[in-house]
Amino acid sequence: MACTKPVKVKTPDGTEKELVPKKVWMLAPKGRKGVKIGLFQDPASGKYFRAKVPDDYPECS
């Protein structure tokens, strides 16, 4: 399933952009509530970076 919803994230150069993540997964230590992390690509530099996405965002790859 592909990610479709854009998320407002801060890119590595410090600007806020609405980007659609390439992949979203759950990052959780055993027995604790985790966070959802998204893999994004900076449109300006083309570099990939990770950022937290809202908990209600569906996991996708």
TANORVEN-V854546 format. One record per residue. N is the residue number from 1. PHI is phi in radians with two decimals (NA if undefined). Layout:
# TANORVEN-V854546
n=N phi=PHI
n=N phi=PHI
This chain:
# TANORVEN-V854546
n=1 phi=NA
n=2 phi=-1.56
n=3 phi=-1.38
n=4 phi=-2.19
n=5 phi=-1.34
n=6 phi=-1.28
n=7 phi=-2.18
n=8 phi=-1.42
n=9 phi=-2.31
n=10 phi=-1.65
n=11 phi=-1.36
n=12 phi=-0.99
n=13 phi=-1.49
n=14 phi=1.66
n=15 phi=-1.60
n=16 phi=-1.64
n=17 phi=-2.38
n=18 phi=-1.62
n=19 phi=-2.19
n=20 phi=-1.68
n=21 phi=-1.18
n=22 phi=-1.35
n=23 phi=-2.72
n=24 phi=-2.31
n=25 phi=-2.49
n=26 phi=-1.61
n=27 phi=-2.07
n=28 phi=-2.48
n=29 phi=-1.24
n=30 phi=-0.96
n=31 phi=1.31
n=32 phi=-2.21
n=33 phi=-1.26
n=34 phi=-1.74
n=35 phi=-2.15
n=36 phi=-1.70
n=37 phi=-2.02
n=38 phi=-2.04
n=39 phi=-1.75
n=40 phi=-2.08
n=41 phi=-2.04
n=42 phi=-1.22
n=43 phi=-1.13
n=44 phi=-1.25
n=45 phi=-1.77
n=46 phi=1.43
n=47 phi=-1.38
n=48 phi=-1.56
n=49 phi=-2.59
n=50 phi=-1.89
n=51 phi=-2.62
n=52 phi=-1.28
n=53 phi=-2.03
n=54 phi=-1.02
n=55 phi=-1.10
n=56 phi=-1.52
n=57 phi=-1.28
n=58 phi=-1.24
n=59 phi=-1.26
n=60 phi=-2.68
n=61 phi=-2.52
